[in-house]
C-alpha cells in the first residue's frame, strides 16, 4: 500500500511555506526550527534599509507558532498546551495565521505576545475550556510584521508586557496593584503590592470564606499563621506565573485603634478594639480573640441585608481570667442593650442584631458565677471555650451549681443500678459524693457534689441514694477525655445521666476511659 498524505499535512506544509515567503518579503529572516515543539520559526529582523543594500541582522530571535487553515472564516484552534507554550517562552513570541485560498494563494496574519494577548490566553487557561479559536479579525496583517517585531525586540519588552498583563489580570480581583522587579548580581524577585492584602486569597467556597474571616477577625497574633494556610487566588496566580520568581505578595491591612461601648440602662462598658476589614466584612477585634463584625450587603430570603456576627476565636488560648474588661463588656450585653462604635462617632446598633452574641454573653455570665466555687482558680477557661458548644454547656452547668438556690443534681431517689427497686434496698444515713464530668476544649473538669441523706445498698453494694440538697465540694482539673455527649455527665457507676438544658436524661456515653477513683463515694454517719 502506498504512503498517503492527508489534507492537514498538506495545509500545514503549504502554510509554513507561505509564512516563510511573507517573512522574506518583509525583510524578516525565517529560521525553520528542526525540532518544532511549539514554535515553527525563529525569526530575525534584517536591518537593511533596502532590497539591494547591505545591513546588519538583529541578534534578537522572535518565535512564531504558525497555524494554517483553508476554512472560509479563517478560524484556527489553540489547545491548552499551545497556550501554555506561548506564555512560558523566555523570548518574544507571536502567533501566525495563514488563510489558504487554494495551494497558490494565501493571506497572512499575525499577533504578537503583548499584554492583551497574555491576558486573553491566561483567562483561557483559567477556564475549563479545552481549546480557543482565532480568526483573521483577531490578528494584524502581515504588512505590519516588521514594525511589530521591532517593538518586541526592544530591551525589557517581554518583562514589561508580562508585568502589564499581570496587573490587568489581578486588578479586577484585588484592586490596584504595583509590580516591582528587583535584581542584583546574585538574585531576582518580584514584589506585587495590593491595597488589600486579603484580596490575594481564594474565596470560592464557604470553607475558604470562613478561613479568611478567621484570619481577619480572629486573634491578631494568629493572623500570619492562618494566612500562610489560605489558598491563593488561582486566577491571580495564573497571571503572575511568568514574572521573575520568586515573587512576594504584599498588601495593606487596616488596624485602627478605637472603642466599642455597650449601653444598658443604667450600666455601660467599653472595649478597646482594632477596627479592621476585608472585602466582605468590617469589624472590631479585641486582641484576645473576640470580634463584632458586619458583612457587606448580601441577598438573603429575597432581601439585601448586612449579616452581623459575634466571634469567639475557636483557637484562642487567652485565659478569660486575664481579660476582665472583656468579661465586663459581655456581661453588660443584654437584649435591650445597644452598641456605639468608633468612640461613639460611628454606628449605633442593637445588640440583638449580632448572631451568637447572646450565647457568648450567657457563657461569660455563667463563668463569673462559677468563679465563686472552691478550686475555681485552677480551672483554665479560655476564649476558645466560648466558641465550643460543649464548653458552654459545662460553664452554664457550673455557673448554676454555684447558686445555693439551684439544685443541678436531680432531687429525690437516684439509683445506680436501675434494675434494683428501692424496697429491696437497705438504707443508712450518710454523705454521698457524686462526680459530674464537664468538658472544656483542653481539659476535663470533675466537679464533686456532696450531700447528706440516705445511702441505699443492695446485697452490700451501693446502689443509690436520696439527698435533698447538694453543694460543690471541689473541682479537679484532668487531661481532656473525649465524650460522645456535649453535656455534663453524672457518673453513677453503670449508669450515666446527662444534663441537657437543665433536664436530666439517660445517656449511653462511654465512661470506660475513667479511672476507678472517679465514681460514687459515700461516708456513713
C-alpha angles and dihedrals in degrees: 000000000000123000115265134211119208129213094255092056091047093048092046094051095046091045092055091048091051091049090049092052092047090053091052090050090054095047093256118137108223110205109194113224110231095207101033107192099167100333124068100185138025104206129202124193115241100221097201117131095224146007095265099038135096120241143153126274118234117250091217119098120207116198119221128194107203123209121183129193139173094201116128091235092047093232120167130185133225121192126207093268090053091052093047090051093052092048096046098052115116093212134055113289142182142187119235124202118199113193108198120209093190125311096302105044133053143161117220125211133171144185125203122220097257128153094276093051092047090052092048094050092044091054089049091053091047089056129074093245118122096208144011131208138220134192132191091269087065092055142062125248116261091243087077096050097097093054091043093052089049090055096050092045092065114114112268094010097125094048092047096051091047090053091047091049092048089053092050091049095046103041098068086058105031104025120235115357134188120213121201125177115205125195138172134167094283109028149015136206140171121227114203115186126191128187088234115047092195092059091079093072133088116255103175101114134044089245091055091047092051091047091054090045091056092045090053102040105022126091104321094224089061094053098095093046092049094046091055088061096050119106113245117234108273094210093052094045091051089059093048097045097097099046117106108285146263095046128190121215114211137172146155128272121196113224105165116175113231141132138253119209124201111204122201120163112281099357131063138174136193130215123199107226145164116242109220139157148188130196093282105036145019122204153155118256127200108206096238091065108276123122143172112211138185122200128222113260111294134175116250127168090348095308134096111240143161112240115219125199141178112217130202107188107244090211102043113123093189110132114236089220089064093057110057091157090062091047091051091049096050096043088054090057110102131160091262094049127107132207122228111197135203097025090310094304096096138055125338112210136171115253090230091067092072115088115227093010092111091055092049093047092050090047093053092046089053090047090054091049090050091054088081091065119104114261091015092129089072094054110104104214111175137187090257089061088067088059094052118084090206092053092046090053090051094049093047089053094047092045089055091047090059091062111088089209093058124080107198092173111074114261120232130025120359117183121200089197108043093193089067120082124218093239090062093054133091115230131215133172116248150112121285125203114204122192117219114191117213123179128215124185095267104018146031121234122207109199111196112213116196130194140161120236143091121338115204125212132187117195087344095306125113107254106162150328145224115217124168096203140010136199132189112259101180144339123227120203112213136172109280116274112196116237135202088221130067091209136078113272131216107213110215099169106259090009129067126193124194127206111226112180092329095314121110121217140165116274135193091207110147114254096171092104093064124103119246092252092065096078140093114305130189140184120199121220 
